[in-house]
């Protein structure tokens, strides 16, 4: 894979020896690649990413992996607050309201190749390839409900969930009953927290809870499904089972 390296963002600093653990996928929400490059390379914008992928599949390397790019903002995953220090940020030239409102086959092909390369280099597990909305569900939606996560799972780049046997589901539900989880909402919050999501304020805040399950639903449920507690609960039981069975 060849990178275009002529454009360099000044917006980075040291990782302070933090190990790279995550890959974060974003969209630019800008008109085109040229505007995205300009935005990410302006010092006063104070934002950047390691990579930018165009609609035609060209990959721009804007910040060296060894540096801490400024792409995640206020975020949280698996008890980490400084996501920028432990992640690689990939921006996609996509805007839901622009002419670039398609995740083209060339873009996704380049993204898959790039993720595989980064995964291999830094030994990043499949569970840690994330959406911006995974690490900041209360303020971000990207890469959005139309992003083709299925193509990544079918290519074995991210975790491809196996269906649960009825007996397996019963075992998991029995465990939750044993430890006095009385409602589906309690189970949902526990599993989301276990996976890595920020659930610190959702117990008593209905809006934040809805934002969180909507974010999860956009990624893991069919976009035609109406997000509700029952669908989220069943998806998360399956997610937990698969999460526990895999180390990568």
Beta strands, then each sheet from edge to edge (+ up, - down):
strand 1: 12-14
strand 2: 22-27
strand 3: 51-53
strand 4: 59-61
strand 5: 67-69
strand 6: 87-92
strand 7: 129-131
sheet 1: 1+ 5-
sheet 2: 4+ 3- 6- 2- 7-
end
